Amino acid sequence: MKTNGDVEYPKVAASTVEKVVYTVTIVSVIIFILFLGWSLSQLPSEVPIHRSFSGEITYGSPVSFIFLPIIAIATSLFLFGSRFLVSLFNFPVEVTDGNIRILIILTRNMIAHMALVTTAIFFAIYIEALFITNEQPMLGIAATVVWMKIVIIYYFVKIIKKGKAYREGSAEEDG
């Protein structure tokens, strides 16, 4: 066990939520790659690859879209790897022997959700580019960014509430 001052960081198994969310993330990446592979051959030689804040669209080769799942995979792997760096977690409540397990579980659940949201954002970027190519704008990116903010706020509030409750010894672990 690693320690931070007076609190030892125990080894904590992945929660059911974490396992399910990472599984959904992996399936999402696979669907993204398959959809990308299928749709690339149907795109014109010039597709929108960037839209500025003023609405100006830059066009380029559809092959540039291959980087979207690569970035999504790299980001998800980075987030997955960070779950093992418990000693670097920064909790918004006082860490005690009574609340450290639930804080680790909730933080890992949040990290898993962030991996899923990140994959969804890159998928939404690609889908929005397809819609723009066909002159049918869509708000997929905005919706996923809102989703990401909701996830962060939800876990931040839950970590604070559960962390305080466990510190005071008035809660049960639920992951």
Summary of the structure (lengths in Angstrom):
residues: 175
radius of gyration: 19.9
end to end distance: 20.2
largest distance: 62.3
contacts: 495
relative contact order: 0.17
helix: 63%
strand: 9%
